[in-house]
Amino acid sequence: MKNNYLLLFLFAFISGKLVSQTVVSSCTATANVTQLYATDAQRLADRRVFADSSSFRDSALIPNVWTDTSLRALIAVYNATSLPARDSVAILYPVHTFGLNPNLRDLIIDADSALPWMQQLKLGHLNTGNAQVDSLIALGHFQIGHYTSYSFTYYHEVIFNADTNFNLQAISKKFLAVPGVVYAYPNPGAGDGTDIIDSVTSTFVQLRYILKWGDCESGCINWHSWLFRVFYDCSVQYFGSSGDSIAVAPVFTGIEDTKGDIDFLVYPNPANHRFAIRVNENCEGTVTNALGQKVWQKKIEAGTDVDVEMRNAGLYLVMVKTSKGLETRSVVVY
């Protein structure tokens, strides 16, 4: 472990940007800020569960004590407003954990399509009649996201969506014990994106915020990182940055809602990964992230509620375009 910290130190030193600075901060924040980093903290805790081969790895619940440690550190960096680098990772380039590493909400199950409980899932029924399967569905608070039938194999695929964050690797293991299940795993998705990496010791939590950009659907071409160390008195030490020049990185310059003639609603706000868009007339809806990247687009019919799911926490801009013009709303996803 000590060697890892030494390597990080040397890496920052060699980059020529080692600027160690320690400031007083706080580990408490408003509900909105806490929600903004809550999923990041749970994802960091879930990673540690498996990296450390913890006894928690068989529990569907992510350990609160580990989550709280990461959350307090994340909030301390957010509150360290006297550090210019804080504005980089919190405002200019809002950096959060990559939402698919690991996925905490979407679980894929491949199982024999001839099984009665799979046939019930194909019909959209969550009460499958199989006690073992039904207990796992209840455990994860799952809904059926998608059912896929395959003509080239005997098994079909179900994607379950949870309404809160879970240790899906543990639930996957439980599903694999069900007769007829071939594969069970958290949905890995595709691509790459911004991330936060932590290292927890008895005296501090080290956080590396990594901004990534440039063809991230294929793995991201560019990256730039900032290194912080948060002590348990909530003071924050900044060690500097490294990586590609951020002069060409997309910058978040702020989001302002527009108010015009379009009856346009985004709710709930803040949203826990999912929110709905409702417009009183036919339109085209678009969602962009804080870096200005388009992440969702769809035609919306008048008076209908369209659900939108965002895997990564952060600030998003919802835009609708009608015959009356263009209007925007901001939404916080946590």
C-alpha positions as YAML, in Angstrom:
chain: A
units: angstrom
residues:
- id: 1
  name: MET
  ca: [0.00, 0.00, 0.00]
- id: 2
  name: LYS
  ca: [2.85, 2.40, 0.90]
- id: 3
  name: ASN
  ca: [4.42, 1.75, -2.49]
- id: 4
  name: ASN
  ca: [1.20, 2.86, -4.19]
- id: 5
  name: TYR
  ca: [1.28, 6.22, -2.42]
- id: 6
  name: LEU
  ca: [4.97, 6.65, -3.25]
- id: 7
  name: LEU
  ca: [4.24, 5.99, -6.93]
- id: 8
  name: LEU
  ca: [1.43, 8.54, -6.93]
- id: 9
  name: PHE
  ca: [3.73, 11.08, -5.28]
- id: 10
  name: LEU
  ca: [6.52, 10.48, -7.77]
- id: 11
  name: PHE
  ca: [4.05, 10.57, -10.68]
- id: 12
  name: ALA
  ca: [2.80, 13.99, -9.62]
- id: 13
  name: PHE
  ca: [6.36, 15.22, -9.02]
- id: 14
  name: ILE
  ca: [7.57, 14.10, -12.44]
- id: 15
  name: SER
  ca: [4.61, 15.83, -14.08]
- id: 16
  name: GLY
  ca: [5.98, 19.14, -12.78]
- id: 17
  name: LYS
  ca: [2.71, 20.08, -11.13]
- id: 18
  name: LEU
  ca: [3.22, 19.00, -7.51]
- id: 19
  name: VAL
  ca: [1.85, 21.87, -5.43]
- id: 20
  name: SER
  ca: [1.20, 20.52, -1.92]
- id: 21
  name: GLN
  ca: [-1.21, 22.72, 0.03]
- id: 22
  name: THR
  ca: [-3.32, 21.93, 3.10]
- id: 23
  name: VAL
  ca: [-6.48, 23.80, 4.10]
- id: 24
  name: VAL
  ca: [-9.15, 23.51, 6.78]
- id: 25
  name: SER
  ca: [-12.45, 22.15, 5.48]
- id: 26
  name: SER
  ca: [-15.70, 20.52, 6.66]
- id: 27
  name: CYS
  ca: [-17.20, 17.06, 6.15]
- id: 28
  name: THR
  ca: [-20.82, 18.24, 6.37]
- id: 29
  name: ALA
  ca: [-22.93, 19.74, 3.61]
- id: 30
  name: THR
  ca: [-26.47, 20.55, 2.52]
- id: 31
  name: ALA
  ca: [-28.81, 17.73, 1.53]
- id: 32
  name: ASN
  ca: [-28.38, 18.54, -2.17]
- id: 33
  name: VAL
  ca: [-24.58, 18.35, -2.04]
- id: 34
  name: THR
  ca: [-24.74, 15.18, 0.05]
- id: 35
  name: GLN
  ca: [-27.09, 13.59, -2.50]
- id: 36
  name: LEU
  ca: [-24.83, 14.69, -5.33]
- id: 37
  name: TYR
  ca: [-21.96, 12.58, -3.97]
- id: 38
  name: ALA
  ca: [-23.92, 9.80, -2.24]
- id: 39
  name: THR
  ca: [-23.79, 7.38, -5.17]
- id: 40
  name: ASP
  ca: [-20.09, 8.15, -5.68]
- id: 41
  name: ALA
  ca: [-19.45, 7.19, -2.06]
- id: 42
  name: GLN
  ca: [-21.43, 3.97, -2.38]
- id: 43
  name: ARG
  ca: [-19.61, 3.03, -5.58]
- id: 44
  name: LEU
  ca: [-16.23, 3.66, -3.96]
- id: 45
  name: ALA
  ca: [-17.28, 1.56, -0.97]
- id: 46
  name: ASP
  ca: [-18.49, -1.24, -3.24]
- id: 47
  name: ARG
  ca: [-15.16, -1.26, -5.07]
- id: 48
  name: ARG
  ca: [-13.33, -1.61, -1.76]
- id: 49
  name: VAL
  ca: [-15.52, -4.53, -0.75]
- id: 50
  name: PHE
  ca: [-14.07, -6.62, -3.56]
- id: 51
  name: ALA
  ca: [-10.60, -5.08, -3.76]
- id: 52
  name: ASP
  ca: [-10.06, -5.94, -0.09]
- id: 53
  name: SER
  ca: [-11.88, -9.32, -0.26]
- id: 54
  name: SER
  ca: [-14.06, -8.07, 2.57]
- id: 55
  name: SER
  ca: [-16.66, -10.13, 4.41]
- id: 56
  name: PHE
  ca: [-19.16, -7.60, 3.01]
- id: 57
  name: ARG
  ca: [-18.75, -9.06, -0.48]
- id: 58
  name: ASP
  ca: [-21.63, -11.51, 0.09]
- id: 59
  name: SER
  ca: [-24.01, -8.83, 1.33]
- id: 60
  name: ALA
  ca: [-26.47, -7.17, -1.04]
- id: 61
  name: LEU
  ca: [-26.20, -4.00, 1.03]
- id: 62
  name: ILE
  ca: [-23.21, -1.72, 0.55]
- id: 63
  name: PRO
  ca: [-21.62, -1.16, 3.99]
- id: 64
  name: ASN
  ca: [-22.74, 2.18, 5.43]
- id: 65
  name: VAL
  ca: [-19.59, 2.64, 7.48]
- id: 66
  name: TRP
  ca: [-17.40, 2.45, 4.37]
- id: 67
  name: THR
  ca: [-19.79, 4.63, 2.38]
- id: 68
  name: ASP
  ca: [-19.73, 7.27, 5.11]
- id: 69
  name: THR
  ca: [-15.92, 7.36, 5.09]
- id: 70
  name: SER
  ca: [-15.82, 8.06, 1.36]
- id: 71
  name: LEU
  ca: [-18.73, 10.50, 1.49]
- id: 72
  name: ARG
  ca: [-17.14, 12.61, 4.21]
- id: 73
  name: ALA
  ca: [-13.92, 12.81, 2.18]
- id: 74
  name: LEU
  ca: [-15.77, 13.81, -1.00]
- id: 75
  name: ILE
  ca: [-17.69, 16.50, 0.87]
- id: 76
  name: ALA
  ca: [-14.47, 17.80, 2.46]
- id: 77
  name: VAL
  ca: [-12.97, 18.33, -1.01]
- id: 78
  name: TYR
  ca: [-16.18, 20.02, -2.16]
- id: 79
  name: ASN
  ca: [-16.03, 22.36, 0.83]
- id: 80
  name: ALA
  ca: [-12.34, 23.20, 0.35]
- id: 81
  name: THR
  ca: [-13.26, 26.32, -1.60]
- id: 82
  name: SER
  ca: [-9.93, 28.04, -0.91]
- id: 83
  name: LEU
  ca: [-8.24, 25.49, -3.19]
- id: 84
  name: PRO
  ca: [-8.51, 26.45, -6.87]
- id: 85
  name: ALA
  ca: [-8.35, 22.77, -7.77]
- id: 86
  name: ARG
  ca: [-11.61, 22.25, -5.88]
- id: 87
  name: ASP
  ca: [-13.37, 24.46, -8.44]
- id: 88
  name: SER
  ca: [-11.86, 22.35, -11.23]
- id: 89
  name: VAL
  ca: [-13.26, 19.04, -9.96]
- id: 90
  name: ALA
  ca: [-16.54, 20.38, -8.53]
- id: 91
  name: ILE
  ca: [-17.57, 23.24, -10.83]
- id: 92
  name: LEU
  ca: [-15.60, 23.59, -14.06]
- id: 93
  name: TYR
  ca: [-15.31, 19.85, -14.75]
- id: 94
  name: PRO
  ca: [-17.76, 18.14, -12.34]
- id: 95
  name: VAL
  ca: [-16.03, 14.81, -11.75]
- id: 96
  name: HIS
  ca: [-17.92, 11.80, -10.39]
- id: 97
  name: THR
  ca: [-17.34, 8.05, -10.33]
- id: 98
  name: PHE
  ca: [-17.89, 6.23, -13.60]
- id: 99
  name: GLY
  ca: [-21.43, 4.88, -13.39]
- id: 100
  name: LEU
  ca: [-20.65, 1.45, -14.83]
- id: 101
  name: ASN
  ca: [-17.68, 0.65, -12.59]
- id: 102
  name: PRO
  ca: [-19.43, -1.04, -10.97]
- id: 103
  name: ASN
  ca: [-23.08, -0.75, -11.98]
- id: 104
  name: LEU
  ca: [-25.11, -0.55, -8.77]
- id: 105
  name: ARG
  ca: [-28.61, -0.76, -10.27]
- id: 106
  name: ASP
  ca: [-28.88, -2.85, -13.45]
- id: 107
  name: LEU
  ca: [-28.52, -6.62, -13.23]
- id: 108
  name: ILE
  ca: [-28.42, -9.02, -16.20]
- id: 109
  name: ILE
  ca: [-29.74, -12.57, -15.86]
- id: 110
  name: ASP
  ca: [-29.46, -15.20, -18.61]
- id: 111
  name: ALA
  ca: [-31.52, -18.32, -17.92]
- id: 112
  name: ASP
  ca: [-33.27, -21.24, -19.60]
- id: 113
  name: SER
  ca: [-36.25, -19.73, -21.41]
- id: 114
  name: ALA
  ca: [-38.34, -22.88, -20.87]
- id: 115
  name: LEU
  ca: [-38.40, -22.39, -17.11]
- id: 116
  name: PRO
  ca: [-41.85, -21.34, -15.82]
- id: 117
  name: TRP
  ca: [-40.42, -18.39, -13.90]
- id: 118
  name: MET
  ca: [-38.65, -17.09, -17.02]
- id: 119
  name: GLN
  ca: [-41.90, -17.35, -18.94]
- id: 120
  name: GLN
  ca: [-43.56, -15.24, -16.23]
- id: 121
  name: LEU
  ca: [-40.84, -12.62, -16.52]
- id: 122
  name: LYS
  ca: [-41.32, -12.58, -20.30]
- id: 123
  name: LEU
  ca: [-44.97, -11.68, -19.65]
- id: 124
  name: GLY
  ca: [-43.84, -8.87, -17.37]
- id: 125
  name: HIS
  ca: [-44.84, -10.60, -14.13]
- id: 126
  name: LEU
  ca: [-42.56, -10.05, -11.14]
- id: 127
  name: ASN
  ca: [-44.35, -12.70, -9.10]
- id: 128
  name: THR
  ca: [-42.91, -15.65, -10.94]
- id: 129
  name: GLY
  ca: [-44.06, -18.48, -8.68]
- id: 130
  name: ASN
  ca: [-40.47, -19.50, -7.95]
- id: 131
  name: ALA
  ca: [-39.81, -18.70, -4.29]
- id: 132
  name: GLN
  ca: [-36.03, -18.43, -4.76]
- id: 133
  name: VAL
  ca: [-36.30, -16.03, -7.70]
- id: 134
  name: ASP
  ca: [-39.10, -13.99, -6.11]
- id: 135
  name: SER
  ca: [-37.07, -13.50, -2.93]
- id: 136
  name: LEU
  ca: [-34.12, -12.17, -4.94]
- id: 137
  name: ILE
  ca: [-36.38, -9.84, -6.92]
- id: 138
  name: ALA
  ca: [-37.73, -8.53, -3.61]
- id: 139
  name: LEU
  ca: [-34.23, -8.27, -2.17]
- id: 140
  name: GLY
  ca: [-33.12, -5.94, -4.96]
- id: 141
  name: HIS
  ca: [-36.42, -4.07, -5.27]
- id: 142
  name: PHE
  ca: [-36.17, -4.99, -8.94]
- id: 143
  name: GLN
  ca: [-38.37, -4.06, -11.85]
- id: 144
  name: ILE
  ca: [-38.10, -5.64, -15.30]
- id: 145
  name: GLY
  ca: [-36.13, -3.29, -17.50]
- id: 146
  name: HIS
  ca: [-35.95, -5.42, -20.62]
- id: 147
  name: TYR
  ca: [-36.50, -9.01, -21.71]
- id: 148
  name: THR
  ca: [-34.59, -10.31, -24.73]
- id: 149
  name: SER
  ca: [-35.45, -13.52, -26.59]
- id: 150
  name: TYR
  ca: [-32.66, -15.23, -28.52]
- id: 151
  name: SER
  ca: [-33.30, -17.56, -31.46]
- id: 152
  name: PHE
  ca: [-29.77, -19.00, -31.49]
- id: 153
  name: THR
  ca: [-29.64, -20.35, -27.93]
- id: 154
  name: TYR
  ca: [-31.88, -21.90, -25.30]
- id: 155
  name: TYR
  ca: [-31.52, -19.09, -22.78]
- id: 156
  name: HIS
  ca: [-33.10, -15.64, -22.76]
- id: 157
  name: GLU
  ca: [-31.92, -12.48, -21.04]
- id: 158
  name: VAL
  ca: [-33.61, -10.28, -18.44]
- id: 159
  name: ILE
  ca: [-32.30, -6.90, -17.33]
- id: 160
  name: PHE
  ca: [-33.52, -5.98, -13.85]
- id: 161
  name: ASN
  ca: [-33.52, -2.36, -12.66]
- id: 162
  name: ALA
  ca: [-33.26, -1.56, -8.95]
- id: 163
  name: ASP
  ca: [-34.72, 1.59, -7.40]
- id: 164
  name: THR
  ca: [-31.69, 2.12, -5.17]
- id: 165
  name: ASN
  ca: [-28.02, 1.16, -5.10]
- id: 166
  name: PHE
  ca: [-26.99, -2.41, -4.23]
- id: 167
  name: ASN
  ca: [-23.95, -4.62, -4.23]
- id: 168
  name: LEU
  ca: [-25.10, -6.34, -7.41]
- id: 169
  name: GLN
  ca: [-22.14, -8.69, -7.51]
- id: 170
  name: ALA
  ca: [-23.46, -10.30, -4.33]
- id: 171
  name: ILE
  ca: [-26.98, -10.57, -5.75]
- id: 172
  name: SER
  ca: [-25.53, -12.00, -8.98]
- id: 173
  name: LYS
  ca: [-23.89, -14.76, -6.97]
- id: 174
  name: LYS
  ca: [-27.24, -15.60, -5.36]
- id: 175
  name: PHE
  ca: [-28.95, -15.74, -8.78]
- id: 176
  name: LEU
  ca: [-26.28, -18.13, -10.07]
- id: 177
  name: ALA
  ca: [-27.42, -20.58, -7.39]
- id: 178
  name: VAL
  ca: [-30.88, -20.74, -9.00]
- id: 179
  name: PRO
  ca: [-31.24, -23.86, -11.21]
- id: 180
  name: GLY
  ca: [-31.37, -22.92, -14.88]
- id: 181
  name: VAL
  ca: [-29.48, -19.60, -14.55]
- id: 182
  name: VAL
  ca: [-26.55, -19.52, -16.97]
- id: 183
  name: TYR
  ca: [-25.12, -16.06, -16.33]
- id: 184
  name: ALA
  ca: [-25.77, -13.34, -13.76]
- id: 185
  name: TYR
  ca: [-23.77, -10.11, -13.55]
- id: 186
  name: PRO
  ca: [-24.11, -6.32, -13.15]
- id: 187
  name: ASN
  ca: [-24.72, -4.68, -16.51]
- id: 188
  name: PRO
  ca: [-21.20, -3.68, -17.68]
- id: 189
  name: GLY
  ca: [-22.43, -1.30, -20.37]
- id: 190
  name: ALA
  ca: [-19.74, 0.10, -22.65]
- id: 191
  name: GLY
  ca: [-17.23, 2.89, -22.92]
- id: 192
  name: ASP
  ca: [-15.45, 4.89, -20.24]
- id: 193
  name: GLY
  ca: [-15.81, 8.24, -18.51]
- id: 194
  name: THR
  ca: [-14.73, 10.53, -15.70]
- id: 195
  name: ASP
  ca: [-13.98, 8.75, -12.43]
- id: 196
  name: ILE
  ca: [-12.86, 9.09, -8.84]
- id: 197
  name: ILE
  ca: [-10.44, 6.62, -7.26]
- id: 198
  name: ASP
  ca: [-9.91, 6.42, -3.51]
- id: 199
  name: SER
  ca: [-7.43, 4.82, -1.14]
- id: 200
  name: VAL
  ca: [-8.43, 4.59, 2.53]
- id: 201
  name: THR
  ca: [-5.89, 4.39, 5.35]
- id: 202
  name: SER
  ca: [-6.08, 4.74, 9.12]
- id: 203
  name: THR
  ca: [-5.12, 8.44, 8.93]
- id: 204
  name: PHE
  ca: [-6.50, 9.77, 5.64]
- id: 205
  name: VAL
  ca: [-8.52, 9.12, 2.50]
- id: 206
  name: GLN
  ca: [-6.74, 9.79, -0.79]
- id: 207
  name: LEU
  ca: [-8.92, 10.87, -3.71]
- id: 208
  name: ARG
  ca: [-7.87, 11.05, -7.32]
- id: 209
  name: TYR
  ca: [-10.38, 12.88, -9.55]
- id: 210
  name: ILE
  ca: [-9.93, 11.89, -13.20]
- id: 211
  name: LEU
  ca: [-11.45, 13.94, -16.01]
- id: 212
  name: LYS
  ca: [-11.69, 12.01, -19.28]
- id: 213
  name: TRP
  ca: [-12.77, 13.20, -22.70]
- id: 214
  name: GLY
  ca: [-12.46, 12.43, -26.39]
- id: 215
  name: ASP
  ca: [-14.37, 9.46, -27.85]
- id: 216
  name: CYS
  ca: [-15.26, 8.01, -24.46]
- id: 217
  name: GLU
  ca: [-17.67, 5.58, -26.11]
- id: 218
  name: SER
  ca: [-14.53, 3.79, -27.29]
- id: 219
  name: GLY
  ca: [-12.54, 4.28, -24.10]
- id: 220
  name: CYS
  ca: [-11.59, 8.02, -23.88]
- id: 221
  name: ILE
  ca: [-8.53, 9.50, -25.56]
- id: 222
  name: ASN
  ca: [-7.58, 12.19, -23.06]
- id: 223
  name: TRP
  ca: [-7.38, 12.42, -19.28]
- id: 224
  name: HIS
  ca: [-6.35, 14.83, -16.56]
- id: 225
  name: SER
  ca: [-6.32, 14.12, -12.81]
- id: 226
  name: TRP
  ca: [-6.16, 16.01, -9.51]
- id: 227
  name: LEU
  ca: [-4.84, 14.40, -6.30]
- id: 228
  name: PHE
  ca: [-6.21, 15.19, -2.81]
- id: 229
  name: ARG
  ca: [-5.67, 13.73, 0.62]
- id: 230
  name: VAL
  ca: [-8.44, 14.17, 3.23]
- id: 231
  name: PHE
  ca: [-7.55, 13.69, 6.89]
- id: 232
  name: TYR
  ca: [-10.09, 12.58, 9.48]
- id: 233
  name: ASP
  ca: [-10.26, 16.08, 10.97]
- id: 234
  name: CYS
  ca: [-11.62, 17.00, 7.48]
- id: 235
  name: SER
  ca: [-8.59, 19.07, 6.48]
- id: 236
  name: VAL
  ca: [-7.67, 18.67, 2.81]
- id: 237
  name: GLN
  ca: [-4.22, 18.44, 1.29]
- id: 238
  name: TYR
  ca: [-3.86, 19.05, -2.43]
- id: 239
  name: PHE
  ca: [-0.87, 17.49, -4.22]
- id: 240
  name: GLY
  ca: [-1.31, 18.79, -7.75]
- id: 241
  name: SER
  ca: [-2.51, 17.60, -11.15]
- id: 242
  name: SER
  ca: [-1.19, 15.54, -14.04]
- id: 243
  name: GLY
  ca: [-2.16, 14.27, -17.46]
- id: 244
  name: ASP
  ca: [-3.18, 15.90, -20.73]
- id: 245
  name: SER
  ca: [-3.63, 19.64, -21.02]
- id: 246
  name: ILE
  ca: [-7.13, 20.69, -19.97]
- id: 247
  name: ALA
  ca: [-6.94, 23.73, -22.24]
- id: 248
  name: VAL
  ca: [-8.87, 21.73, -24.84]
- id: 249
  name: ALA
  ca: [-11.20, 19.95, -22.41]
- id: 250
  name: PRO
  ca: [-14.89, 20.90, -22.50]
- id: 251
  name: VAL
  ca: [-15.68, 23.31, -19.66]
- id: 252
  name: PHE
  ca: [-18.93, 23.61, -17.71]
- id: 253
  name: THR
  ca: [-19.81, 27.32, -17.78]
- id: 254
  name: GLY
  ca: [-23.05, 27.13, -15.83]
- id: 255
  name: ILE
  ca: [-26.69, 26.26, -16.46]
- id: 256
  name: GLU
  ca: [-29.59, 28.67, -16.30]
- id: 257
  name: ASP
  ca: [-33.24, 27.74, -16.70]
- id: 258
  name: THR
  ca: [-35.18, 29.62, -19.33]
- id: 259
  name: LYS
  ca: [-38.80, 30.59, -18.77]
- id: 260
  name: GLY
  ca: [-41.05, 31.15, -21.76]
- id: 261
  name: ASP
  ca: [-44.35, 30.03, -23.24]
- id: 262
  name: ILE
  ca: [-43.68, 26.29, -23.15]
- id: 263
  name: ASP
  ca: [-45.38, 24.35, -20.34]
- id: 264
  name: PHE
  ca: [-42.34, 22.25, -19.42]
- id: 265
  name: LEU
  ca: [-41.70, 20.19, -16.29]
- id: 266
  name: VAL
  ca: [-38.75, 18.08, -15.12]
- id: 267
  name: TYR
  ca: [-39.32, 16.05, -11.97]
- id: 268
  name: PRO
  ca: [-38.24, 14.97, -9.41]
- id: 269
  name: ASN
  ca: [-35.39, 17.40, -8.99]
- id: 270
  name: PRO
  ca: [-32.95, 16.42, -7.52]
- id: 271
  name: ALA
  ca: [-33.44, 12.96, -9.01]
- id: 272
  name: ASN
  ca: [-32.10, 9.59, -7.95]
- id: 273
  name: HIS
  ca: [-30.78, 8.46, -11.36]
- id: 274
  name: ARG
  ca: [-34.21, 8.73, -13.02]
- id: 275
  name: PHE
  ca: [-36.35, 11.75, -13.81]
- id: 276
  name: ALA
  ca: [-39.32, 12.49, -16.07]
- id: 277
  name: ILE
  ca: [-39.94, 15.15, -18.70]
- id: 278
  name: ARG
  ca: [-43.46, 16.44, -19.36]
- id: 279
  name: VAL
  ca: [-44.29, 18.97, -22.09]
- id: 280
  name: ASN
  ca: [-47.72, 20.22, -23.15]
- id: 281
  name: GLU
  ca: [-46.99, 19.95, -26.88]
- id: 282
  name: ASN
  ca: [-45.04, 17.77, -29.30]
- id: 283
  name: CYS
  ca: [-41.35, 18.49, -29.15]
- id: 284
  name: GLU
  ca: [-37.83, 17.16, -29.38]
- id: 285
  name: GLY
  ca: [-36.13, 16.62, -26.04]
- id: 286
  name: THR
  ca: [-32.37, 16.63, -25.48]
- id: 287
  name: VAL
  ca: [-30.28, 16.13, -22.36]
- id: 288
  name: THR
  ca: [-26.65, 17.22, -22.09]
- id: 289
  name: ASN
  ca: [-24.23, 16.71, -19.21]
- id: 290
  name: ALA
  ca: [-22.23, 19.40, -17.47]
- id: 291
  name: LEU
  ca: [-19.50, 19.10, -20.12]
- id: 292
  name: GLY
  ca: [-21.99, 19.92, -22.87]
- id: 293
  name: GLN
  ca: [-22.02, 16.38, -24.25]
- id: 294
  name: LYS
  ca: [-25.35, 15.09, -25.57]
- id: 295
  name: VAL
  ca: [-26.36, 12.03, -23.55]
- id: 296
  name: TRP
  ca: [-30.04, 11.58, -24.48]
- id: 297
  name: GLN
  ca: [-32.43, 12.65, -27.26]
- id: 298
  name: LYS
  ca: [-35.99, 11.67, -28.11]
- id: 299
  name: LYS
  ca: [-39.24, 12.88, -29.67]
- id: 300
  name: ILE
  ca: [-41.80, 13.67, -26.96]
- id: 301
  name: GLU
  ca: [-45.55, 13.59, -27.51]
- id: 302
  name: ALA
  ca: [-47.71, 16.28, -25.94]
- id: 303
  name: GLY
  ca: [-48.92, 15.54, -22.43]
- id: 304
  name: THR
  ca: [-46.88, 12.35, -21.95]
- id: 305
  name: ASP
  ca: [-44.31, 11.69, -19.25]
- id: 306
  name: VAL
  ca: [-41.01, 10.46, -20.69]
- id: 307
  name: ASP
  ca: [-38.63, 8.74, -18.27]
- id: 308
  name: VAL
  ca: [-34.92, 9.46, -18.53]
- id: 309
  name: GLU
  ca: [-32.21, 7.47, -16.76]
- id: 310
  name: MET
  ca: [-28.75, 8.89, -16.11]
- id: 311
  name: ARG
  ca: [-26.12, 6.49, -14.76]
- id: 312
  name: ASN
  ca: [-23.70, 9.17, -13.60]
- id: 313
  name: ALA
  ca: [-24.41, 11.67, -10.86]
- id: 314
  name: GLY
  ca: [-24.07, 15.32, -11.76]
- id: 315
  name: LEU
  ca: [-25.80, 18.36, -13.19]
- id: 316
  name: TYR
  ca: [-27.71, 17.98, -16.48]
- id: 317
  name: LEU
  ca: [-29.41, 20.37, -18.88]
- id: 318
  name: VAL
  ca: [-32.77, 19.34, -20.31]
- id: 319
  name: MET
  ca: [-33.75, 21.16, -23.52]
- id: 320
  name: VAL
  ca: [-37.04, 20.99, -25.41]
- id: 321
  name: LYS
  ca: [-37.62, 22.45, -28.84]
- id: 322
  name: THR
  ca: [-41.15, 23.22, -30.08]
- id: 323
  name: SER
  ca: [-42.72, 25.53, -32.62]
- id: 324
  name: LYS
  ca: [-42.57, 28.21, -29.91]
- id: 325
  name: GLY
  ca: [-38.82, 27.96, -29.56]
- id: 326
  name: LEU
  ca: [-36.26, 26.39, -27.21]
- id: 327
  name: GLU
  ca: [-36.43, 26.15, -23.43]
- id: 328
  name: THR
  ca: [-34.15, 24.60, -20.84]
- id: 329
  name: ARG
  ca: [-34.32, 23.23, -17.31]
- id: 330
  name: SER
  ca: [-31.47, 22.03, -15.11]
- id: 331
  name: VAL
  ca: [-31.70, 18.86, -13.03]
- id: 332
  name: VAL
  ca: [-29.37, 17.40, -10.41]
- id: 333
  name: VAL
  ca: [-28.89, 13.62, -10.54]
- id: 334
  name: TYR
  ca: [-27.44, 11.87, -7.49]
...
